[in-house]
Amino acid sequence: MKRFVSILLLHFMISFGWADEPPLKNNASISRIAFGSCAHQDRPQPVWNSILKENPELFLFLGDNIYADTPLKEVMRAKYKKLNSLPEFSKFRLKVPLVGTWDDHDYGQNDAGVEFAPKVDAQTELLDFFGVAKDSPRRDRKGVYEAWTFGEGDKCIQVILLDTRYHRSSIKTGPRIPNKGNYLPNTDPEATVLGKEQWNWFETKLKEPASIRIIGSSIQVVSEDHGWEKWMNFPLERERLYKLVRDTNANGVVFLSGDRHLGEISVMDANWGYPVIDITSSGLNQANTTWRREEPNRHRFAAMPWEHNYGMVEVDWNAKNGPIVSMSLKNEEGKTAACYRIPLKNLQFKVPANDGPVSPGAIGPREASKKMGERLNVEFEIASTGQSRDKARIFLNSLSEFRDPANFTIVLQSKAFEDSWKAVGLENYRKVLVGKKIRASGVISEFQGKAQMEIDDPKSVLISE
Ligand SMILES: [Fe+2]
């Protein structure tokens, strides 16, 4: 009876627009977001009970939310209805706001892209399922992508859900390799994943202020060694994605993905100054239920190759040394299988301290670090200093944290600068340099993956207030 009442209540709320999407601008900061993908409506979905216990403030459906696999809207609608009728899901839905994008099965056809004509009807069905208002701009868009912002100022989380189906060019196939898929990289410069309009929209969203940007992509972004669906089936498009984040200096980007019937955390470097993180949660009830060997993935940080799963993004805004972002994968019973934790300050481009205005003829460290081997004038405000154990070298850093991959160091040979620091002592000399502007002329080189310039002639350096 209780179950019947909650399902009835859900239908009632959806019909009257009460089970709507969360407001587009929600000023209250949030800190607990759950996500998942691949939920077959014809199978039990006890996982919702565990997700509900997490007290999430939002749930992100990353695609394959139902297994529709049909060009017929009536059939698709009936399958969404079936999902809504599942007791665990209907109870969850009454308590937690849902937003979502699609993948191939709720789009309507396995591994389909731009060529799938019934996508227009499929879009209406998906938007109806999520309770999107009839006058929402999402109704007029070609594709189901959307973005929301939660909180303000330093506690602002942006959620961007991409559509990797509606415009995606045809996929290139090769011979099927057992257990490795059969898709090949499509390097046609005209081939696209997002399509022109969505790329433009995405760029405007990345330019909006936010501390954390959770970007949902139904297909994996970072993993590239398997032959199934992934961004790397379109390598030029993935590079475009990474370049767009670099060019917009978008802070706090974390990718979430689904589709693969496994859980996985992948991390790589794309010259952002902070790691590219992709948390794949796939299989709300569609993952392998017995252990299997992890498939190849050179960027894997942690694997969850079996068990139904969901993901959590949690932000501790009040941690002692600044906010910490935790991303975890959990099984159907809520037990953690994999986790990646990172201070929010390490998900930031370090632009202000090292790329301020420079005088004519000089460039900032960020630009200089892209010009290995070239002789240049580099200028920046000294954020911190250090010295070698034998005191033979003095380090002048563009960032306060010298280990940061975005740090640029000017290395002075102490002996050549002895006259400068002798009167006050080396320690005191280093202290007074912090906050001063340095302009140095020399060759850009690399040390332990970071850019530097070695100077042994005082005439090559100008230090000013
Ligand atoms: Fe899929």
Residues whose N, C-alpha, C, O or C-beta is under 5 A from the ligand:
A	BS01	LIG	D64 D103 D104 H105 D259
